[in-house]
Amino acid sequence: MDNIIFMLAALAQSRKALPECLPNPPVGCVNVDVQEIVAQGYTQVPGKHHAEADALKRIQGKGFNFLKMYVTLEPCSFHGRTPACALAIAEDCRIHEIYVSILDPDPRNNGQGLDILRKAGKTVYVGLCANEVNTFLNQYLLR
């Protein structure tokens, strides 16, 4: 039940991204330590932080050891206007589990972000609250 609450909190962050994030999809992210949200983020204006990077910057310098990340859309695996979020998460030793609601259908991503995370030894779960997130995000996704 807690996992659902945290993903719905990430979805609430997604909504905060609009309209400034466009044409990027409005993604939300929360980081959780021992069943408590310790950082939240959402996609900023193009060229600025994506949701995951926004949430990661909010835990810099804090002594967390085992965080869970909940993100509405698969972290990007490619470097565009910003570095790849999947690589930043893969390199962060505090993030151990990542809950991704839906895959990114963008052909530059489409599962590759998850591959990066798994190769880095992260535990990845996909599909949490997928109906709710897809209903909101679908209109903003690149096909």
C-alpha positions in Angstrom: 0.0 0.0 0.0 2.8 2.4 0.8 4.3 1.9 -2.6 1.1 3.1 -4.2 1.0 6.2 -1.9 4.6 7.1 -2.9 3.9 6.6 -6.7 0.8 8.8 -6.4 3.0 11.4 -4.7 5.3 11.2 -7.7 2.3 11.7 -9.9 1.3 14.8 -7.9 4.8 16.1 -8.6 4.3 15.5 -12.3 1.4 17.8 -12.4 3.5 20.6 -11.0 5.8 20.5 -14.0 3.1 21.9 -16.4 3.2 23.9 -18.5 6.8 25.0 -18.0 8.4 21.6 -18.8 6.9 21.4 -22.3 7.8 20.0 -24.8 9.4 17.5 -22.3 6.9 15.2 -20.6 5.8 16.2 -17.1 7.5 13.7 -14.9 7.5 13.4 -11.1 9.8 11.7 -8.7 10.0 11.1 -5.0 12.9 9.6 -2.9 11.9 7.6 0.1 13.9 6.6 3.2 12.3 4.3 5.7 8.7 4.9 4.5 9.2 8.7 4.5 9.5 11.0 1.5 12.8 12.8 1.9 13.0 14.6 -1.5 10.7 15.4 -4.4 11.2 16.7 -7.9 9.6 17.3 -11.2 10.7 18.2 -14.7 11.8 21.8 -15.0 11.9 24.0 -18.0 13.8 22.5 -21.0 17.5 22.5 -20.4 17.1 22.3 -16.6 16.8 19.3 -14.3 14.5 16.4 -15.1 12.4 15.1 -12.2 15.0 12.5 -11.1 17.9 15.0 -11.1 15.7 17.6 -9.3 14.9 15.0 -6.6 18.6 13.9 -6.4 19.9 17.4 -5.9 17.6 17.8 -2.9 19.4 15.0 -1.0 23.0 16.2 -1.8 25.1 16.1 1.3 22.6 14.2 3.4 23.6 10.8 4.9 21.1 8.4 3.4 22.2 4.9 2.8 19.3 3.0 1.3 16.8 5.1 -0.7 13.9 4.1 -2.9 13.0 6.2 -5.9 9.5 6.4 -7.4 9.3 8.0 -10.8 6.3 8.2 -13.1 8.3 7.7 -16.4 11.3 5.6 -17.2 14.5 7.6 -16.6 16.1 8.8 -19.8 19.1 6.9 -21.1 20.4 9.5 -23.6 22.1 12.9 -23.3 20.0 15.6 -24.8 19.8 19.1 -23.3 20.6 17.5 -20.0 22.6 14.4 -19.0 21.0 11.0 -18.9 19.0 10.5 -15.7 19.4 6.8 -15.7 23.2 7.2 -15.5 22.9 9.7 -12.6 20.8 7.2 -10.7 23.0 4.3 -11.6 26.0 6.2 -10.2 24.2 7.2 -6.9 25.1 4.6 -4.3 22.2 5.8 -2.0 19.5 4.7 -4.5 18.9 1.0 -4.3 15.4 0.4 -5.6 13.6 2.3 -8.4 9.9 2.0 -9.0 9.0 3.1 -12.5 5.3 3.5 -13.4 5.5 3.4 -17.2 8.1 2.8 -19.9 9.1 5.7 -22.1 8.0 5.0 -25.7 10.5 7.4 -27.1 12.7 5.2 -29.4 15.8 6.8 -27.9 14.8 5.3 -24.5 12.1 2.5 -24.6 13.7 0.2 -21.9 17.3 1.4 -22.2 17.0 3.5 -19.1 15.9 0.4 -17.2 18.8 -1.6 -18.6 21.3 0.9 -17.4 19.8 0.8 -13.9 19.8 -3.0 -13.8 23.4 -3.3 -15.1 24.4 -1.0 -12.2 22.9 -3.5 -9.7 19.7 -1.5 -8.9 16.5 -3.3 -8.2 13.9 -2.1 -10.7 10.1 -2.5 -10.5 7.8 -1.4 -13.4 4.1 -0.9 -13.6 3.1 0.6 -10.2 0.0 2.8 -10.7 0.5 2.5 -14.5 -3.2 3.2 -15.3 -3.3 6.4 -13.3 0.1 7.6 -14.6 -0.6 6.7 -18.2 -4.0 8.5 -18.2 -2.1 11.7 -17.2 1.2 11.3 -19.1 0.1 9.6 -22.4 -0.8 12.9 -24.2 2.8 14.2 -23.5 4.8 11.3 -24.7 6.9 11.1 -27.9 6.1 8.0 -30.0 
